[in-house]
Amino acid sequence: MKTLMNFQNKTIPVYLTDTNKQAIEKLSAVLNRKLTTGKNALKTCIKSLISVEIIGSEATLHSFFERDTLTISIY
């Protein structure tokens, strides 16, 4: 399933394996927290985010540059 999420004044597509609204809310909270307290590699990935894929409790963050793509836990 595909849904859209507003983050940092951008609309980002989020791909889910199941319809779980709580996962989207958790993802938004985690991204905001990591943008302020995360390491530089994670901050770079979040700033150039183009899409997110959520499988179970993990979110794969796809960035503009493929080398910056990361997977984080959202729970």
N, CA, C and O atoms as a GROMACS GRO file, in nm:
protein
  300
    1MET      N    1   0.083  -0.116   0.000
    1MET     CA    2   0.000   0.000   0.000
    1MET      C    3   0.089   0.125   0.000
    1MET      O    4   0.194   0.127   0.064
    2LYS      N    5   0.046   0.226  -0.072
    2LYS     CA    6   0.120   0.351  -0.080
    2LYS      C    7   0.039   0.463  -0.017
    2LYS      O    8  -0.081   0.475  -0.042
    3THR      N    9   0.104   0.544   0.063
    3THR     CA   10   0.042   0.663   0.121
    3THR      C   11   0.143   0.776   0.117
    3THR      O   12   0.262   0.753   0.093
    4LEU      N   13   0.098   0.897   0.139
    4LEU     CA   14   0.186   1.013   0.137
    4LEU      C   15   0.197   1.072   0.276
    4LEU      O   16   0.102   1.073   0.354
    5MET      N   17   0.317   1.123   0.306
    5MET     CA   18   0.343   1.183   0.436
    5MET      C   19   0.409   1.318   0.415
    5MET      O   20   0.499   1.330   0.332
    6ASN      N   21   0.366   1.419   0.488
    6ASN     CA   22   0.431   1.550   0.483
    6ASN      C   23   0.541   1.554   0.588
    6ASN      O   24   0.516   1.530   0.706
    7PHE      N   25   0.663   1.584   0.543
    7PHE     CA   26   0.776   1.592   0.635
    7PHE      C   27   0.872   1.698   0.583
    7PHE      O   28   0.912   1.694   0.466
    8GLN      N   29   0.908   1.793   0.667
    8GLN     CA   30   1.000   1.900   0.631
    8GLN      C   31   0.953   1.975   0.506
    8GLN      O   32   1.033   2.006   0.418
    9ASN      N   33   0.824   2.004   0.500
    9ASN     CA   34   0.762   2.077   0.389
    9ASN      C   35   0.775   2.004   0.255
    9ASN      O   36   0.773   2.068   0.150
   10LYS      N   37   0.790   1.872   0.258
   10LYS     CA   38   0.794   1.790   0.138
   10LYS      C   39   0.691   1.678   0.152
   10LYS      O   40   0.663   1.632   0.262
   11THR      N   41   0.636   1.637   0.039
   11THR     CA   42   0.546   1.522   0.038
   11THR      C   43   0.628   1.400  -0.001
   11THR      O   44   0.687   1.395  -0.109
   12ILE      N   45   0.632   1.302   0.089
   12ILE     CA   46   0.715   1.184   0.070
   12ILE      C   47   0.625   1.061   0.061
   12ILE      O   48   0.540   1.041   0.148
   13PRO      N   49   0.643   0.977  -0.043
   13PRO     CA   50   0.564   0.854  -0.050
   13PRO      C   51   0.615   0.751   0.052
   13PRO      O   52   0.735   0.733   0.069
   14VAL      N   53   0.520   0.686   0.117
   14VAL     CA   54   0.553   0.582   0.215
   14VAL      C   55   0.486   0.454   0.170
   14VAL      O   56   0.364   0.450   0.151
   15TYR      N   57   0.564   0.349   0.154
   15TYR     CA   58   0.514   0.219   0.110
   15TYR      C   59   0.505   0.127   0.231
   15TYR      O   60   0.604   0.107   0.302
   16LEU      N   61   0.386   0.070   0.254
   16LEU     CA   62   0.362  -0.016   0.369
   16LEU      C   63   0.324  -0.155   0.323
   16LEU      O   64   0.265  -0.172   0.216
   17THR      N   65   0.358  -0.256   0.403
   17THR     CA   66   0.315  -0.393   0.372
   17THR      C   67   0.175  -0.418   0.425
   17THR      O   68   0.104  -0.505   0.374
   18ASP      N   69   0.134  -0.343   0.526
   18ASP     CA   70  -0.002  -0.354   0.579
   18ASP      C   71  -0.051  -0.215   0.618
   18ASP      O   72   0.029  -0.122   0.630
   19THR      N   73  -0.180  -0.200   0.635
   19THR     CA   74  -0.236  -0.069   0.669
   19THR      C   75  -0.228  -0.048   0.819
   19THR      O   76  -0.311  -0.096   0.895
   20ASN      N   77  -0.127   0.025   0.860
   20ASN     CA   78  -0.104   0.051   1.001
   20ASN      C   79  -0.079   0.201   1.019
   20ASN      O   80   0.031   0.249   0.995
   21LYS      N   81  -0.182   0.274   1.060
   21LYS     CA   82  -0.170   0.419   1.080
   21LYS      C   83  -0.068   0.453   1.188
   21LYS      O   84  -0.002   0.556   1.182
   22GLN      N   85  -0.057   0.366   1.287
   22GLN     CA   86   0.036   0.391   1.396
   22GLN      C   87   0.181   0.394   1.344
   22GLN      O   88   0.264   0.468   1.397
   23ALA      N   89   0.211   0.315   1.243
   23ALA     CA   90   0.346   0.311   1.188
   23ALA      C   91   0.384   0.446   1.127
   23ALA      O   92   0.498   0.490   1.140
   24ILE      N   93   0.290   0.512   1.061
   24ILE     CA   94   0.316   0.642   1.000
   24ILE      C   95   0.342   0.747   1.110
   24ILE      O   96   0.435   0.828   1.098
   25GLU      N   97   0.263   0.745   1.215
   25GLU     CA   98   0.281   0.839   1.325
   25GLU      C   99   0.415   0.817   1.395
   25GLU      O  100   0.485   0.913   1.428
   26LYS      N  101   0.450   0.690   1.418
   26LYS     CA  102   0.578   0.657   1.480
   26LYS      C  103   0.694   0.701   1.392
   26LYS      O  104   0.793   0.756   1.440
   27LEU      N  105   0.680   0.678   1.261
   27LEU     CA  106   0.785   0.716   1.166
   27LEU      C  107   0.810   0.866   1.172
   27LEU      O  108   0.925   0.910   1.177
   28SER      N  109   0.705   0.943   1.171
   28SER     CA  110   0.718   1.089   1.176
   28SER      C  111   0.788   1.133   1.304
   28SER      O  112   0.876   1.220   1.300
   29ALA      N  113   0.750   1.075   1.416
   29ALA     CA  114   0.813   1.109   1.544
   29ALA      C  115   0.960   1.071   1.546
   29ALA      O  116   1.044   1.148   1.594
   30VAL      N  117   0.993   0.953   1.494
   30VAL     CA  118   1.132   0.907   1.492
   30VAL      C  119   1.216   0.996   1.400
   30VAL      O  120   1.328   1.033   1.436
   31LEU      N  121   1.164   1.031   1.283
   31LEU     CA  122   1.239   1.116   1.190
   31LEU      C  123   1.267   1.253   1.250
   31LEU      O  124   1.378   1.306   1.237
   32ASN      N  125   1.168   1.311   1.315
   32ASN     CA  126   1.189   1.441   1.379
   32ASN      C  127   1.293   1.433   1.490
   32ASN      O  128   1.377   1.521   1.503
   33ARG      N  129   1.286   1.327   1.570
   33ARG     CA  130   1.383   1.309   1.678
   33ARG      C  131   1.523   1.286   1.624
   33ARG      O  132   1.620   1.346   1.672
   34LYS      N  133   1.535   1.201   1.523
   34LYS     CA  134   1.667   1.170   1.466
   34LYS      C  135   1.727   1.289   1.393
   34LYS      O  136   1.850   1.301   1.383
   35LEU      N  137   1.643   1.377   1.340
   35LEU     CA  138   1.693   1.495   1.271
   35LEU      C  139   1.766   1.588   1.367
   35LEU      O  140   1.855   1.662   1.326
   36THR      N  141   1.727   1.586   1.494
   36THR     CA  142   1.792   1.672   1.591
   36THR      C  143   1.900   1.600   1.672
   36THR      O  144   2.000   1.661   1.709
   37THR      N  145   1.882   1.470   1.699
   37THR     CA  146   1.977   1.400   1.786
   37THR      C  147   2.058   1.292   1.716
   37THR      O  148   2.144   1.231   1.778
   38GLY      N  149   2.033   1.268   1.588
   38GLY     CA  150   2.098   1.158   1.518
   38GLY      C  151   2.240   1.191   1.473
   38GLY      O  152   2.284   1.306   1.481
   39LYS      N  153   2.308   1.090   1.426
   39LYS     CA  154   2.443   1.107   1.372
   39LYS      C  155   2.436   1.176   1.237
   39LYS      O  156   2.328   1.185   1.177
   40ASN      N  157   2.549   1.223   1.187
   40ASN     CA  158   2.553   1.299   1.062
   40ASN      C  159   2.505   1.218   0.943
   40ASN      O  160   2.438   1.273   0.855
   41ALA      N  161   2.538   1.090   0.936
   41ALA     CA  162   2.494   1.007   0.823
   41ALA      C  163   2.342   0.998   0.818
   41ALA      O  164   2.282   1.003   0.711
   42LEU      N  165   2.281   0.983   0.933
   42LEU     CA  166   2.136   0.975   0.941
   42LEU      C  167   2.072   1.109   0.906
   42LEU      O  168   1.971   1.112   0.836
   43LYS      N  169   2.128   1.217   0.954
   43LYS     CA  170   2.076   1.351   0.923
   43LYS      C  171   2.082   1.377   0.773
   43LYS      O  172   1.988   1.432   0.716
   44THR      N  173   2.192   1.339   0.709
   44THR     CA  174   2.207   1.357   0.565
   44THR      C  175   2.102   1.278   0.489
   44THR      O  176   2.045   1.328   0.393
   45CYS      N  177   2.078   1.156   0.532
   45CYS     CA  178   1.977   1.072   0.469
   45CYS      C  179   1.839   1.134   0.483
   45CYS      O  180   1.763   1.138   0.386
   46ILE      N  181   1.805   1.182   0.599
   46ILE     CA  182   1.672   1.239   0.624
   46ILE      C  183   1.653   1.368   0.544
   46ILE      O  184   1.544   1.392   0.493
   47LYS      N  185   1.756   1.449   0.533
   47LYS     CA  186   1.744   1.575   0.460
   47LYS      C  187   1.725   1.554   0.310
   47LYS      O  188   1.665   1.640   0.244
   48SER      N  189   1.772   1.442   0.255
   48SER     CA  190   1.757   1.416   0.112
   48SER      C  191   1.660   1.300   0.087
   48SER      O  192   1.671   1.230  -0.014
   49LEU      N  193   1.565   1.282   0.177
   49LEU     CA  194   1.469   1.172   0.171
   49LEU      C  195   1.375   1.184   0.051
   49LEU      O  196   1.318   1.291   0.026
   50ILE      N  197   1.359   1.073  -0.025
   50ILE     CA  198   1.267   1.074  -0.139
   50ILE      C  199   1.153   0.974  -0.123
   50ILE      O  200   1.047   0.991  -0.182
   51SER      N  201   1.175   0.868  -0.042
   51SER     CA  202   1.068   0.773  -0.015
   51SER      C  203   1.105   0.687   0.106
   51SER      O  204   1.221   0.679   0.145
   52VAL      N  205   1.002   0.623   0.162
   52VAL     CA  206   1.021   0.536   0.279
   52VAL      C  207   0.946   0.407   0.255
   52VAL      O  208   0.834   0.408   0.203
   53GLU      N  209   1.007   0.296   0.293
   53GLU     CA  210   0.944   0.164   0.282
   53GLU      C  211   0.941   0.103   0.422
   53GLU      O  212   1.045   0.083   0.484
   54ILE      N  213   0.820   0.073   0.471
   54ILE     CA  214   0.805   0.016   0.605
   54ILE      C  215   0.769  -0.131   0.593
   54ILE      O  216   0.668  -0.167   0.532
   55ILE      N  217   0.853  -0.214   0.652
   55ILE     CA  218   0.829  -0.358   0.658
   55ILE      C  219   0.841  -0.399   0.804
   55ILE      O  220   0.950  -0.396   0.861
   56GLY      N  221   0.729  -0.437   0.862
   56GLY     CA  222   0.728  -0.474   1.004
   56GLY      C  223   0.760  -0.355   1.090
   56GLY      O  224   0.687  -0.255   1.087
   57SER      N  225   0.867  -0.364   1.168
   57SER     CA  226   0.904  -0.254   1.258
   57SER      C  227   1.023  -0.175   1.207
   57SER      O  228   1.080  -0.094   1.280
   58GLU      N  229   1.063  -0.197   1.082
   58GLU     CA  230   1.177  -0.127   1.026
   58GLU      C  231   1.136  -0.040   0.909
   58GLU      O  232   1.049  -0.077   0.830
   59ALA      N  233   1.199   0.074   0.898
   59ALA     CA  234   1.173   0.167   0.789
   59ALA      C  235   1.302   0.187   0.711
   59ALA      O  236   1.405   0.223   0.768
   60THR      N  237   1.296   0.163   0.581
   60THR     CA  238   1.409   0.188   0.494
   60THR      C  239   1.392   0.326   0.434
   60THR      O  240   1.293   0.354   0.366
   61LEU      N  241   1.487   0.412   0.461
   61LEU     CA  242   1.483   0.550   0.415
   61LEU      C  243   1.562   0.560   0.285
   61LEU      O  244   1.684   0.542   0.285
   62HIS      N  245   1.494   0.587   0.176
   62HIS     CA  246   1.558   0.601   0.046
   62HIS      C  247   1.586   0.748   0.022
   62HIS      O  248   1.496   0.831   0.024
   63SER      N  249   1.713   0.780   0.000
   63SER     CA  250   1.753   0.919  -0.019
   63SER      C  251   1.787   0.944  -0.166
   63SER      O  252   1.794   0.851  -0.247
   64PHE      N  253   1.808   1.070  -0.197
   64PHE     CA  254   1.840   1.110  -0.333
   64PHE      C  255   1.968   1.040  -0.381
   64PHE      O  256   1.975   0.997  -0.496
   65PHE      N  257   2.065   1.028  -0.294
   65PHE     CA  258   2.189   0.957  -0.326
   65PHE      C  259   2.180   0.816  -0.268
   65PHE      O  260   2.159   0.800  -0.148
   66GLU      N  261   2.194   0.716  -0.352
   66GLU     CA  262   2.174   0.578  -0.310
   66GLU      C  263   2.265   0.536  -0.196
   66GLU      O  264   2.227   0.453  -0.114
   67ARG      N  265   2.383   0.592  -0.189
   67ARG     CA  266   2.478   0.554  -0.083
   67ARG      C  267   2.432   0.601   0.056
   67ARG      O  268   2.483   0.552   0.157
   68ASP      N  269   2.339   0.694   0.061
   68ASP     CA  270   2.288   0.745   0.188
   68ASP      C  271   2.165   0.670   0.238
   68ASP      O  272   2.112   0.705   0.344
   69THR      N  273   2.118   0.570   0.167
   69THR     CA  274   1.998   0.494   0.207
   69THR      C  275   2.028   0.415   0.334
   69THR      O  276   2.131   0.348   0.344
   70LEU      N  277   1.937   0.425   0.432
   70LEU     CA  278   1.954   0.359   0.562
   70LEU      C  279   1.826   0.289   0.604
   70LEU      O  280   1.717   0.319   0.554
   71THR      N  281   1.839   0.196   0.697
   71THR     CA  282   1.724   0.130   0.759
   71THR      C  283   1.729   0.158   0.909
   71THR      O  284   1.832   0.140   0.973
   72ILE      N  285   1.614   0.203   0.963
   72ILE     CA  286   1.605   0.233   1.105
   72ILE      C  287   1.486   0.159   1.166
   72ILE      O  288   1.393   0.119   1.095
   73SER      N  289   1.489   0.142   1.296
   73SER     CA  290   1.377   0.082   1.368
   73SER      C  291   1.280   0.192   1.408
   73SER      O  292   1.323   0.298   1.455
   74ILE      N  293   1.150   0.168   1.391
   74ILE     CA  294   1.053   0.271   1.429
   74ILE      C  295   0.980   0.238   1.558
   74ILE      O  296   0.900   0.319   1.606
   75TYR      N  297   1.005   0.122   1.617
   75TYR     CA  298   0.941   0.086   1.743
   75TYR      C  299   1.043   0.067   1.851
   75TYR      O  300   1.007   0.036   1.965
   0.00000   0.00000   0.00000
